[in-house]
Amino acid sequence: MDYKHELVIPNEDLPFRMFLFEGRDGNYRVAKHWHRSVEVFLVLDGQMEFFINNKRLPLKAADFVIVNSNEIHSIEVPDPNTTIVVQIPVSCFAGYLEEGDYALFTKQEEEDNLNLVQLIVRMYRTYEQKEFGYELKVKSLFLELLYLLVTRFMKKEDDQGSIRQKRHLDKLSNITAYLKNNYDKDITLESVAATFGFSPTYLSRMFKRYASVSYKTYLLDLRTEYGLREMMNTSHSLSEVALNNGFPNGRAFSKAFVKRYGCLPSEYRKVMDGDG
């Protein structure tokens, strides 16, 4: 199985994640992966090729694609582009799906599609400009987006084979969500397995098969990601950052940081602070 689980962490000041696609210069490829969040890719200019469950979906300027929760997808980006990406946690749709069911969000008629495009552009422009009260405005636009998706773009999944595949991956999604809420605690493979009623061997096998990494690596990457965020947004010492994010000491944090980002956290902070 050659696809990986992607860790999705919302923007610090928003209940979702929104950013410009990192492959803006072209000659870029995103390998097959999946995540629990619903994702919208909106191309402002340029073009790219999307693949969802191996189905090719070419995108050009003013076009978008909706990636549903737990759908396997990849991206080929030969040319420069400007693309807004919005990743929406499934929890944002709580109360609008029947318990245990899945829903698909699909493109609709031209008017609905245009409304979605305009709404996402307004969200991003407002967030980018960061004028006084921008958080409130972006969040209000985000609620409009959720309403639009639920009322105009959502349909129930009829393909039983697709449902089975998504439920299979959803087991791991529940576990990774638990890890995101408890990464700063002393959680072991054994304790997490017991929480979900699995054996440690089964849980370890699940991570290697569906996340393409070991449980230990996934947890270290998660702690390092949050450690980086704290490191860049506070003046906490690296030892404090390490302890606040589940590492036993600063040395363990530095080791995991080098493995993930290729340099020491102290070097990274120095460069980002403009001292490098």
Residue pairs with C-beta under 8 A, 6 or more apart in sequence:
1 209
1 210
1 212
2 31
2 32
2 212
3 31
3 32
3 33
3 34
3 72
3 74
3 212
4 31
4 32
4 33
4 34
4 211
4 212
4 213
5 33
5 34
5 35
5 172
5 176
5 210
5 211
5 212
5 213
5 218
6 33
6 34
6 35
7 35
7 176
7 180
7 218
7 221
7 222
7 225
8 17
8 35
8 36
8 37
8 87
8 89
9 17
9 180
9 225
9 226
9 229
10 16
10 17
10 87
10 89
11 17
11 18
11 19
12 229
12 233
13 135
14 127
14 135
14 138
14 139
14 142
15 89
15 92
15 139
15 142
16 86
16 87
16 88
16 89
16 92
16 142
17 37
17 85
17 86
17 87
18 84
18 85
18 86
18 87
18 123
18 124
18 127
19 84
19 85
20 82
20 83
20 84
20 85
21 41
21 77
21 81
21 82
21 83
21 84
21 85
22 28
23 29
23 30
23 48
23 75
23 77
23 81
23 83
24 80
24 81
24 82
24 83
25 80
26 46
26 77
26 78
26 79
26 80
26 81
27 77
27 78
28 75
28 77
29 74
29 75
29 76
29 77
30 74
30 75
30 77
31 74
32 51
32 72
32 73
32 74
33 72
33 73
33 74
34 70
34 71
34 72
34 73
34 169
35 69
35 70
35 87
35 173
36 69
36 70
36 89
36 90
36 170
36 173
36 176
36 177
37 69
37 87
37 88
37 89
37 90
38 66
38 67
38 68
38 69
38 87
38 88
38 90
38 93
38 105
38 149
39 66
39 67
39 85
39 86
39 87
39 88
40 64
40 65
40 66
40 67
40 84
40 85
40 86
40 88
40 116
40 120
41 48
41 50
41 59
41 64
41 65
41 67
41 75
41 83
41 84
41 85
42 63
42 64
42 83
42 84
42 85
42 86
42 117
42 120
42 121
43 59
43 60
43 61
43 62
43 63
43 64
43 81
43 82
43 83
44 61
44 62
44 81
44 82
44 83
44 84
44 121
45 61
45 81
45 82
46 60
46 61
46 79
46 80
46 81
46 82
46 83
47 58
47 59
47 60
47 61
47 79
47 81
48 58
48 59
48 75
48 76
48 77
48 78
48 79
48 81
48 83
49 56
49 57
49 58
49 59
49 75
49 76
49 77
49 78
50 56
50 57
50 58
50 59
50 65
50 73
50 74
50 75
51 57
51 73
51 74
51 75
51 76
52 65
52 67
52 71
52 72
52 73
53 71
53 72
53 73
53 162
54 72
57 65
59 65
62 117
64 107
64 113
64 116
64 117
64 120
65 107
66 105
66 106
66 107
66 153
67 73
68 102
68 103
68 104
68 105
69 90
69 102
69 166
69 170
69 173
70 165
70 166
70 169
70 170
70 173
71 166
84 120
84 121
84 124
86 120
86 123
86 145
88 145
88 146
88 149
90 173
92 146
93 103
93 146
93 149
93 150
96 150
96 154
97 103
101 156
101 157
102 156
102 157
102 163
102 166
102 167
103 154
103 155
103 156
103 157
104 154
104 155
104 156
104 157
105 149
105 153
105 154
105 155
106 153
106 155
107 113
107 153
108 152
108 153
112 148
112 152
112 153
115 148
115 152
116 145
116 148
116 149
116 153
119 141
119 144
119 145
119 148
120 145
122 141
123 138
123 141
123 142
123 145
126 134
126 137
126 138
126 141
127 134
127 138
157 163
157 166
168 210
169 210
171 206
172 206
172 207
172 210
172 211
174 196
175 192
175 196
175 203
175 206
176 211
176 218
178 192
178 195
178 196
179 187
179 192
179 218
179 219
179 222
180 222
183 219
183 222
183 223
183 226
183 245
183 246
184 223
184 226
184 244
184 245
184 246
185 246
186 246
187 219
187 246
189 200
189 203
189 204
189 215
189 216
190 200
192 203
192 215
193 199
193 200
193 202
193 203
196 203
198 206
203 215
204 214
204 215
207 213
207 214
207 215
207 218
208 214
211 218
213 221
219 246
220 256
220 259
220 260
221 256
221 260
223 245
223 246
223 247
223 253
223 256
224 245
224 253
224 256
224 257
224 260
224 261
225 260
226 245
227 241
227 242
227 244
227 245
227 247
227 253
227 257
227 265
228 257
228 261
228 265
228 268
230 236
230 241
230 244
230 245
231 238
231 241
231 265
231 268
231 269
232 269
232 272
234 241
236 244
237 250
238 250
238 253
238 254
238 265
238 266
238 269
239 249
239 250
241 250
241 253
241 265
242 248
242 249
242 250
242 252
242 253
243 249
245 253
247 253
247 256
253 265
254 264
254 265
254 266
257 263
257 264
257 265
257 268
258 264
261 268
267 276
270 276
